[in-house]
Amino acid sequence: MRSTVIAMKVDIKSAIAIGTLLFAFAGFYYTTINDISALSLQIKGLESENRIQQRRIDLLDKKTNRLNKQLKELKK
């Protein structure tokens, strides 16, 4: 009977250790997924901002080219 009690204590300790590890991994997974989701939203916002800035640059390039053509025509 005594050996059964000792084996049971080891099993309980093992179960607690495994449960603790599983809990830690689950917490790590959950926080990692949340961080990735937050970073994904930030990236989408930056990509949108980047597209807006690129459109502005393209418009400025077109206006600059138009003004350069007008200057060339005036110099002739």
N, C-alpha and C positions, 0 to 999 in steps of 0.2 A: 504494500500500500504506500509506503514511503517513496518508492521510486516513481509511482504514478503522480504524486504531488509535485515532485521535482521536475518531471517531464512537463507537467501542466504549467508550472511557473516559467519554464523556458519557452514554451509555446506562447504564453501570454506576452512575454517580453518580446519575442520575435514578432508577434502580431502588432504590438504597439510600435516597434521599430519600423516595420513595413508600413503601417498606417501613417506614421509620422513622415516617412519619405514620400509616400503617395500624396499626402496633404501638401508638402513642400513643393513637389513637382506640379501639382494642380495650381497652386498659387503662382508659381513662376510662369506657367503657361497662360493663366488668366491675365496677369499683368503684362506679359509680352504681347498678347493679342490686343489688349487695350492700347498699348504704346504704338503698335504697328498701325492700328486704326487711326489714332490721333495723327501720326506722321503722314499717313495716306491723305488725310484731309488737308493737312498743311501743304503737301506737295500739289494737290489739286488746286488749291488757292494760289500757290506760286506759279503754277503753269498757266492759270487763267490770267494772272497779272502779267506774266511774261508775254502772252499773246497780245494783250492790250498794248504793252509797250512796243512790241514788234510792229503792230499796225501803225502806231504813231511814228515810229522811225521810218517805215515805208512811205507814209504820207509826206514826211519831211524830205525824204530823198527825192520824191517826185516833184515837190515844190522847188527844191534846190536845182534839180535838172532843168525844170522849166525856166527858172530865173537865169541859169547859166546860158541857156539857148537865147533868151531875150538879150542878155548882155553881149553875146557874140554877134547877134543881128545888129545891135546898136553900134558896135565897133566897126562894122563894115561900111 
